[in-house]
Amino acid sequence: MAYPPEFSAARRQFLQASLTALAAAGLPAWAIRDAHALGRERESDTPRRVGPNDVIRFGAIGVGGSKGGYQQGLNDTRAAASHPGCKVVAVCDVDSVHLDEGARVFGPDTAKYKHYQDLLARHDIDAVVIGTPDHWHATIATAAMRAGKDVYCEKPLTLTIDEGKRLVKTARETGRVFQVGSQQRSDAKFRTACELVRNGRLGKIKKVTTHLPTGPTGGPFEIKPVPADFDWNLWLGPAPQTDYVFERTHGNFRWWLDYSGGMLTDWGAHHNDIAQWGLGRDGSGPASVEALASGPRVGVNCYTTFPEFDVTFMYSDGVTLFCTNKGENGVEFEGEGGTIFVSRGVLRASDQRLLDDPLPANATRLYVSDDHMGNFIACMRSREEPICDVEIGHRSVSICHLANLSLRLGGRKLNWDARREEFVGDKEANSLLKRTPRKIA
Protein backbone atom coordinates (compact mmCIF):
# COMPACT_ATOMS: atom_id res chain seq x y z
CA MET A 1 0.00 0.00 0.00
CA ALA A 2 1.24 3.52 -0.75
CA TYR A 3 0.42 7.14 -0.14
CA PRO A 4 -0.93 9.16 -3.07
CA PRO A 5 1.89 10.66 -5.19
CA GLU A 6 1.79 14.07 -3.49
CA PHE A 7 2.39 12.46 -0.08
CA SER A 8 5.21 10.22 -1.35
CA ALA A 9 6.94 13.10 -3.13
CA ALA A 10 6.67 15.28 -0.07
CA ARG A 11 8.11 12.52 2.10
CA ARG A 12 11.07 12.06 -0.26
CA GLN A 13 11.71 15.80 -0.24
CA PHE A 14 11.52 15.81 3.55
CA LEU A 15 14.05 12.96 3.88
CA GLN A 16 16.47 14.66 1.49
CA ALA A 17 16.11 17.98 3.31
CA SER A 18 16.72 16.20 6.62
CA LEU A 19 19.97 14.67 5.32
CA THR A 20 21.15 18.06 4.06
CA ALA A 21 20.36 19.63 7.44
CA LEU A 22 22.20 16.87 9.31
CA ALA A 23 25.30 17.37 7.19
CA ALA A 24 25.19 21.12 7.69
CA ALA A 25 24.89 20.59 11.45
CA GLY A 26 28.41 19.18 11.59
CA LEU A 27 27.43 15.75 12.89
CA PRO A 28 29.84 12.82 12.59
CA ALA A 29 29.48 10.99 9.25
CA TRP A 30 28.37 7.78 10.97
CA ALA A 31 25.54 9.61 12.78
CA ILE A 32 24.18 11.04 9.51
CA ARG A 33 24.37 7.64 7.78
CA ASP A 34 22.73 5.79 10.67
CA ALA A 35 19.97 8.37 11.11
CA HIS A 36 19.10 8.01 7.42
CA ALA A 37 18.96 4.22 7.64
CA LEU A 38 16.88 4.21 10.80
CA GLY A 39 14.54 6.85 9.37
CA ARG A 40 13.94 4.72 6.26
CA GLU A 41 13.28 1.68 8.44
CA ARG A 42 10.70 3.58 10.48
CA GLU A 43 9.07 4.94 7.31
CA SER A 44 8.54 1.42 5.96
CA ASP A 45 6.61 0.47 9.12
CA THR A 46 4.11 3.30 8.70
CA PRO A 47 0.75 2.57 7.04
CA ARG A 48 0.97 4.02 3.54
CA ARG A 49 -2.65 4.34 2.48
CA VAL A 50 -4.49 7.62 2.97
CA GLY A 51 -7.99 7.91 1.61
CA PRO A 52 -9.54 11.02 0.07
CA ASN A 53 -11.20 11.99 3.37
CA ASP A 54 -8.09 11.59 5.50
CA VAL A 55 -7.03 15.22 5.57
CA ILE A 56 -6.06 15.98 9.19
CA ARG A 57 -7.93 19.01 10.49
CA PHE A 58 -6.28 21.02 13.25
CA GLY A 59 -7.54 23.49 15.79
CA ALA A 60 -5.14 25.86 17.58
CA ILE A 61 -5.84 26.83 21.19
CA GLY A 62 -3.67 29.73 22.32
CA VAL A 63 -1.95 31.30 19.33
CA GLY A 64 -0.21 34.33 20.84
CA GLY A 65 0.66 37.37 18.79
CA SER A 66 2.07 40.84 18.50
CA LYS A 67 0.88 42.22 21.86
CA GLY A 68 2.91 39.80 23.92
CA GLY A 69 5.61 38.54 21.59
CA TYR A 70 4.90 34.90 22.55
CA GLN A 71 3.82 33.03 19.42
CA GLN A 72 4.94 29.44 20.00
CA GLY A 73 1.38 28.19 19.61
CA LEU A 74 1.09 29.99 16.27
CA ASN A 75 4.50 28.73 15.15
CA ASP A 76 3.60 25.14 16.05
CA THR A 77 0.32 25.41 14.17
CA ARG A 78 2.08 26.86 11.13
CA ALA A 79 4.37 23.82 11.23
CA ALA A 80 1.34 21.52 11.23
CA ALA A 81 -0.25 23.35 8.30
CA SER A 82 2.96 23.06 6.28
CA HIS A 83 2.67 19.26 6.05
CA PRO A 84 0.78 17.60 3.19
CA GLY A 85 -2.73 16.52 4.08
CA CYS A 86 -3.06 18.91 7.02
CA LYS A 87 -5.34 21.91 7.36
CA VAL A 88 -5.97 24.39 10.17
CA VAL A 89 -9.69 25.02 10.40
CA ALA A 90 -10.09 26.87 13.70
CA VAL A 91 -8.19 29.02 16.18
CA CYS A 92 -8.98 29.98 19.77
CA ASP A 93 -7.60 32.74 21.98
CA VAL A 94 -8.89 34.90 24.84
CA ASP A 95 -7.17 37.95 23.33
CA SER A 96 -9.23 39.08 20.33
CA VAL A 97 -6.23 40.81 18.71
CA HIS A 98 -4.25 37.58 18.78
CA LEU A 99 -7.31 35.65 17.66
CA ASP A 100 -7.73 37.82 14.58
CA GLU A 101 -4.01 37.66 13.79
CA GLY A 102 -4.04 33.87 14.04
CA ALA A 103 -7.08 33.52 11.81
CA ARG A 104 -5.50 35.72 9.14
CA VAL A 105 -2.51 33.39 8.95
CA PHE A 106 -4.66 30.40 7.96
CA GLY A 107 -7.13 32.03 5.63
CA PRO A 108 -10.60 33.58 5.53
CA ASP A 109 -12.41 30.29 6.21
CA THR A 110 -10.67 29.79 9.57
CA ALA A 111 -13.20 29.76 12.41
CA LYS A 112 -12.52 31.85 15.51
CA TYR A 113 -13.40 30.97 19.12
CA LYS A 114 -12.80 32.57 22.49
CA HIS A 115 -13.83 29.50 24.49
CA TYR A 116 -11.84 26.32 23.91
CA GLN A 117 -14.91 24.19 24.66
CA ASP A 118 -16.60 25.54 21.53
CA LEU A 119 -13.64 24.54 19.38
CA LEU A 120 -13.48 21.06 20.94
CA ALA A 121 -17.19 20.55 20.28
CA ARG A 122 -16.51 20.44 16.52
CA HIS A 123 -16.57 16.85 15.29
CA ASP A 124 -14.52 17.67 12.19
CA ILE A 125 -11.39 18.60 14.18
CA ASP A 126 -8.95 15.70 14.56
CA ALA A 127 -6.17 17.30 16.60
CA VAL A 128 -5.38 20.39 18.61
CA VAL A 129 -2.21 22.38 19.15
CA ILE A 130 -2.16 23.84 22.68
CA GLY A 131 -0.04 26.95 23.05
CA THR A 132 -1.67 28.54 26.11
CA PRO A 133 0.16 29.52 29.31
CA ASP A 134 1.17 26.48 31.37
CA HIS A 135 -1.60 26.73 33.97
CA TRP A 136 -4.18 25.91 31.28
CA HIS A 137 -2.34 22.97 29.64
CA ALA A 138 -3.73 20.08 31.71
CA THR A 139 -7.36 21.26 31.71
CA ILE A 140 -7.50 21.83 27.96
CA ALA A 141 -5.48 18.73 27.03
CA THR A 142 -7.71 16.52 29.18
CA ALA A 143 -10.86 17.97 27.61
CA ALA A 144 -9.38 17.54 24.13
CA MET A 145 -8.56 13.87 24.67
CA ARG A 146 -12.01 13.25 26.12
CA ALA A 147 -13.43 14.91 23.01
CA GLY A 148 -11.54 12.45 20.80
CA LYS A 149 -8.76 14.78 19.66
CA ASP A 150 -5.07 13.97 19.38
CA VAL A 151 -2.94 16.54 21.18
CA TYR A 152 0.25 18.48 20.53
CA CYS A 153 0.92 20.46 23.71
CA GLU A 154 3.72 22.91 24.28
CA LYS A 155 6.23 22.34 27.05
CA PRO A 156 6.42 22.55 29.98
CA LEU A 157 3.54 20.09 29.99
CA THR A 158 2.08 20.89 33.41
CA LEU A 159 1.96 23.28 36.33
CA THR A 160 2.03 20.49 38.95
CA ILE A 161 3.15 16.87 39.17
CA ASP A 162 -0.38 15.71 39.94
CA GLU A 163 -1.59 17.23 36.66
CA GLY A 164 0.96 15.15 34.77
CA LYS A 165 -0.13 11.93 36.45
CA ARG A 166 -3.72 12.59 35.44
CA LEU A 167 -2.79 13.48 31.87
CA VAL A 168 -0.91 10.19 31.46
CA LYS A 169 -3.91 8.29 32.83
CA THR A 170 -6.32 10.07 30.47
CA ALA A 171 -4.10 9.50 27.44
CA ARG A 172 -3.90 5.79 28.17
CA GLU A 173 -7.65 5.54 28.76
CA THR A 174 -8.57 7.36 25.57
CA GLY A 175 -5.82 6.01 23.30
CA ARG A 176 -5.05 9.47 21.95
CA VAL A 177 -1.72 10.35 20.36
CA PHE A 178 -0.05 12.99 22.54
CA GLN A 179 3.13 14.84 21.57
CA VAL A 180 4.82 17.25 23.99
CA GLY A 181 6.64 20.14 22.32
CA SER A 182 10.12 19.22 23.57
CA GLN A 183 11.64 19.79 20.14
CA GLN A 184 15.19 18.96 21.19
CA ARG A 185 14.19 15.28 20.98
CA SER A 186 13.94 15.84 17.22
CA ASP A 187 17.39 17.43 16.96
CA ALA A 188 20.12 15.09 15.68
CA LYS A 189 22.79 16.65 17.88
CA PHE A 190 20.92 15.82 21.06
CA ARG A 191 20.02 12.34 19.83
CA THR A 192 23.65 11.61 18.91
CA ALA A 193 24.93 12.79 22.29
CA CYS A 194 22.39 10.62 24.11
CA GLU A 195 23.18 7.56 21.97
CA LEU A 196 26.86 7.92 22.73
CA VAL A 197 26.15 8.18 26.46
CA ARG A 198 23.72 5.25 26.42
CA ASN A 199 26.30 3.07 24.68
CA GLY A 200 29.06 3.71 27.20
CA ARG A 201 31.21 6.02 25.10
CA LEU A 202 32.07 7.98 28.26
CA GLY A 203 32.26 4.94 30.50
CA LYS A 204 30.32 5.11 33.74
CA ILE A 205 28.46 8.41 33.97
CA LYS A 206 29.28 10.36 37.11
CA LYS A 207 27.48 13.65 36.56
CA VAL A 208 25.23 15.49 34.14
CA THR A 209 25.01 19.29 34.24
CA THR A 210 22.18 21.24 32.65
CA HIS A 211 23.05 24.92 32.13
CA LEU A 212 20.00 27.19 31.85
CA PRO A 213 19.70 30.95 31.36
CA THR A 214 19.20 33.27 34.34
CA GLY A 215 15.59 34.25 34.90
CA PRO A 216 14.43 37.87 35.11
CA THR A 217 13.46 39.85 38.18
CA GLY A 218 10.87 42.58 38.01
CA GLY A 219 8.20 44.56 39.77
CA PRO A 220 6.27 45.82 41.47
CA PHE A 221 4.16 46.25 38.36
CA GLU A 222 1.24 48.62 37.94
CA ILE A 223 -2.36 47.46 38.20
CA LYS A 224 -4.23 48.63 35.12
CA PRO A 225 -7.75 48.47 33.66
CA VAL A 226 -8.41 45.29 31.71
CA PRO A 227 -8.21 45.97 27.95
CA ALA A 228 -11.52 45.69 26.11
CA ASP A 229 -10.10 43.08 23.71
CA PHE A 230 -8.83 40.76 26.47
CA ASP A 231 -10.83 38.36 28.68
CA TRP A 232 -8.78 38.53 31.89
CA ASN A 233 -11.07 36.22 33.88
CA LEU A 234 -10.86 33.52 31.22
CA TRP A 235 -7.10 33.97 30.86
CA LEU A 236 -6.71 33.38 34.61
CA GLY A 237 -8.95 30.33 34.40
CA PRO A 238 -7.94 27.90 37.18
CA ALA A 239 -5.33 30.31 38.62
CA PRO A 240 -6.09 32.50 41.66
CA GLN A 241 -8.10 35.66 41.15
CA THR A 242 -5.98 38.82 41.09
CA ASP A 243 -5.98 42.32 39.63
CA TYR A 244 -4.97 42.73 36.00
CA VAL A 245 -1.28 43.42 35.49
CA PHE A 246 -0.04 43.32 31.91
CA GLU A 247 3.28 41.77 32.98
CA ARG A 248 1.44 38.66 34.20
CA THR A 249 0.20 37.89 30.71
CA HIS A 250 1.43 36.80 27.30
CA GLY A 251 5.16 36.04 27.22
CA ASN A 252 5.76 37.07 30.83
CA PHE A 253 3.41 34.50 32.37
CA ARG A 254 6.35 32.13 32.91
CA TRP A 255 7.86 34.35 35.65
CA TRP A 256 4.90 33.84 38.01
CA LEU A 257 4.47 30.65 40.06
CA ASP A 258 0.69 30.93 39.68
CA TYR A 259 1.05 30.24 35.95
CA SER A 260 4.45 28.60 35.39
CA GLY A 261 7.78 27.68 37.00
CA GLY A 262 10.27 30.22 35.72
CA MET A 263 13.46 29.29 33.93
CA LEU A 264 13.50 25.94 35.74
CA THR A 265 10.44 24.77 33.79
CA ASP A 266 11.05 26.86 30.66
CA TRP A 267 14.57 25.89 29.53
CA GLY A 268 14.70 23.28 32.28
CA ALA A 269 11.98 21.23 30.62
CA HIS A 270 14.19 21.09 27.51
CA HIS A 271 17.61 20.36 28.98
CA ASN A 272 16.54 18.14 31.87
CA ASP A 273 14.57 16.13 29.34
CA ILE A 274 17.79 15.51 27.39
CA ALA A 275 19.61 14.61 30.60
CA GLN A 276 17.00 11.96 31.38
CA TRP A 277 17.04 10.70 27.78
CA GLY A 278 20.79 10.22 27.92
CA LEU A 279 20.57 8.50 31.30
CA GLY A 280 17.75 6.22 30.18
CA ARG A 281 15.42 7.65 32.83
CA ASP A 282 12.43 8.56 30.66
CA GLY A 283 10.01 6.61 32.81
CA SER A 284 11.40 7.37 36.24
CA GLY A 285 13.25 10.16 38.03
CA PRO A 286 15.71 11.07 40.76
CA ALA A 287 15.73 9.76 44.33
CA SER A 288 16.29 13.17 45.92
CA VAL A 289 16.51 16.89 45.21
CA GLU A 290 18.17 19.73 47.06
CA ALA A 291 18.22 23.32 45.80
CA LEU A 292 19.73 26.70 46.53
CA ALA A 293 18.63 29.92 44.87
CA SER A 294 18.48 33.67 44.98
CA GLY A 295 14.94 34.60 45.84
CA PRO A 296 12.63 36.63 43.62
CA ARG A 297 12.06 40.31 44.39
CA VAL A 298 9.78 40.65 47.41
CA GLY A 299 6.62 42.70 47.04
CA VAL A 300 3.11 42.76 45.62
CA ASN A 301 2.93 42.21 41.84
CA CYS A 302 6.59 41.25 41.49
CA TYR A 303 7.78 38.21 39.53
CA THR A 304 7.68 35.20 41.87
CA THR A 305 9.87 32.56 40.18
CA PHE A 306 13.52 31.94 41.08
CA PRO A 307 15.98 33.71 38.73
CA GLU A 308 19.21 32.04 39.95
CA PHE A 309 19.54 28.47 41.18
CA ASP A 310 21.81 25.51 41.85
CA VAL A 311 19.86 22.26 42.06
CA THR A 312 21.29 18.82 42.84
CA PHE A 313 19.34 15.68 41.91
CA MET A 314 20.65 12.30 43.01
CA TYR A 315 19.62 9.09 41.22
CA SER A 316 19.45 5.69 42.86
CA ASP A 317 22.55 4.50 40.98
CA GLY A 318 24.68 7.37 42.31
CA VAL A 319 24.55 9.59 39.23
CA THR A 320 24.20 13.32 39.96
CA LEU A 321 22.19 15.73 37.81
CA PHE A 322 23.17 19.32 38.56
CA CYS A 323 20.94 22.09 37.18
CA THR A 324 22.23 25.66 37.31
CA ASN A 325 21.77 29.08 35.72
CA LYS A 326 25.56 29.37 35.36
CA GLY A 327 27.70 28.44 32.38
CA GLU A 328 27.14 27.90 28.67
CA ASN A 329 23.54 27.04 27.78
CA GLY A 330 23.36 23.31 27.12
CA VAL A 331 23.82 19.83 28.60
CA GLU A 332 27.13 18.28 29.64
CA PHE A 333 27.56 14.56 30.30
CA GLU A 334 30.62 13.67 32.38
CA GLY A 335 31.91 10.11 32.63
CA GLU A 336 35.05 8.23 33.52
CA GLY A 337 36.24 8.53 29.92
CA GLY A 338 35.61 12.23 29.28
CA THR A 339 32.80 14.68 28.58
CA ILE A 340 30.27 15.43 25.85
CA PHE A 341 28.56 18.82 25.63
CA VAL A 342 25.49 19.43 23.49
CA SER A 343 23.31 22.46 22.79
CA ARG A 344 21.18 23.63 19.89
CA GLY A 345 24.25 24.84 18.05
CA VAL A 346 27.07 22.70 19.42
CA LEU A 347 28.13 19.07 19.81
CA ARG A 348 31.64 18.68 21.21
CA ALA A 349 33.67 16.35 23.40
CA SER A 350 36.78 16.45 25.53
CA ASP A 351 38.35 14.21 22.86
CA GLN A 352 37.10 14.44 19.25
CA ARG A 353 37.46 10.67 18.90
CA LEU A 354 34.58 10.27 21.36
CA LEU A 355 32.36 11.69 18.62
CA ASP A 356 34.07 10.44 15.48
CA ASP A 357 34.38 6.72 16.20
CA PRO A 358 31.21 4.99 14.87
CA LEU A 359 28.93 3.08 17.19
CA PRO A 360 29.00 -0.71 16.75
CA ALA A 361 26.33 -2.54 14.77
CA ASN A 362 24.72 -3.87 17.96
CA ALA A 363 24.54 -0.46 19.65
CA THR A 364 21.44 0.76 21.45
CA ARG A 365 19.69 3.17 19.09
CA LEU A 366 17.22 5.87 20.02
CA TYR A 367 13.99 6.97 18.37
CA VAL A 368 14.77 8.91 15.16
CA SER A 369 12.83 12.08 14.45
CA ASP A 370 14.13 15.12 12.60
CA ASP A 371 10.79 16.95 12.45
CA HIS A 372 8.89 17.21 15.73
CA MET A 373 5.53 18.19 14.27
CA GLY A 374 6.04 15.80 11.35
CA ASN A 375 6.60 12.98 13.83
CA PHE A 376 3.31 13.83 15.56
CA ILE A 377 1.44 13.83 12.26
CA ALA A 378 2.99 10.51 11.18
CA CYS A 379 1.97 8.98 14.51
CA MET A 380 -1.57 10.26 14.12
CA ARG A 381 -1.75 8.21 10.93
CA SER A 382 0.00 5.10 12.33
CA ARG A 383 -1.29 5.35 15.96
CA GLU A 384 2.25 4.79 17.24
CA GLU A 385 3.68 6.69 20.19
CA PRO A 386 5.49 9.90 19.19
CA ILE A 387 9.05 10.70 20.22
CA CYS A 388 7.97 12.80 23.23
CA ASP A 389 4.88 11.01 24.44
CA VAL A 390 2.84 12.35 27.37
CA GLU A 391 4.64 10.09 29.88
CA ILE A 392 8.04 11.41 28.80
CA GLY A 393 6.84 15.02 28.91
CA HIS A 394 5.38 14.43 32.37
CA ARG A 395 8.54 12.84 33.78
CA SER A 396 10.79 15.51 32.25
CA VAL A 397 8.92 18.43 33.75
CA SER A 398 8.41 16.58 37.04
CA ILE A 399 12.07 16.98 37.96
CA CYS A 400 11.75 20.70 37.23
CA HIS A 401 8.77 20.85 39.58
CA LEU A 402 10.81 18.99 42.22
CA ALA A 403 13.43 21.74 42.04
CA ASN A 404 10.86 24.49 42.49
CA LEU A 405 9.25 22.65 45.39
CA SER A 406 12.59 22.35 47.18
CA LEU A 407 13.14 26.07 46.67
CA ARG A 408 9.66 26.95 47.89
CA LEU A 409 10.41 24.96 51.04
CA GLY A 410 13.58 26.91 51.75
CA GLY A 411 15.94 24.68 49.80
CA ARG A 412 15.66 21.67 52.03
CA LYS A 413 16.51 18.20 50.75
CA LEU A 414 13.49 16.18 49.62
CA ASN A 415 13.53 12.42 49.12
CA TRP A 416 11.45 11.31 46.14
CA ASP A 417 9.79 7.98 45.42
CA ALA A 418 9.73 8.04 41.60
CA ARG A 419 7.56 4.93 41.34
CA ARG A 420 4.81 6.22 43.65
CA GLU A 421 5.46 9.83 42.60
CA GLU A 422 5.42 11.21 46.12
CA PHE A 423 7.87 12.49 48.70
CA VAL A 424 9.08 10.12 51.39
CA GLY A 425 7.99 11.11 54.89
CA ASP A 426 7.22 14.75 54.06
CA LYS A 427 3.58 15.68 54.40
CA GLU A 428 4.17 19.37 53.71
CA ALA A 429 6.00 18.69 50.45
CA ASN A 430 3.35 16.20 49.32
CA SER A 431 0.67 18.83 49.87
CA LEU A 432 2.34 20.91 47.14
CA LEU A 433 2.09 18.23 44.44
CA LYS A 434 -1.33 19.55 43.42
CA ARG A 435 -3.24 22.80 43.46
CA THR A 436 -6.94 23.49 43.95
CA PRO A 437 -8.21 25.21 40.79
CA ARG A 438 -10.32 28.33 40.99
CA LYS A 439 -13.89 28.00 39.81
CA ILE A 440 -14.36 30.25 36.81
CA ALA A 441 -17.36 32.53 37.07
Helices and strands as residue ranges (DSSP letters): H 5-24, H 29-44, E 56-61, H 72-81, E 86-92, H 96-106, E 111-113, H 116-120, E 127-130, H 134-146, E 150-153, H 161-174, E 178-180, G 183-186, H 188-198, E 205-211, H 232-236, G 246-248, G 250-255, H 263-279, E 288-294, E 308-314, E 320-324, E 330-335, E 338-342, E 347-349, H 353-356, H 372-382, H 390-408, E 414-417, E 422-423, H 427-430
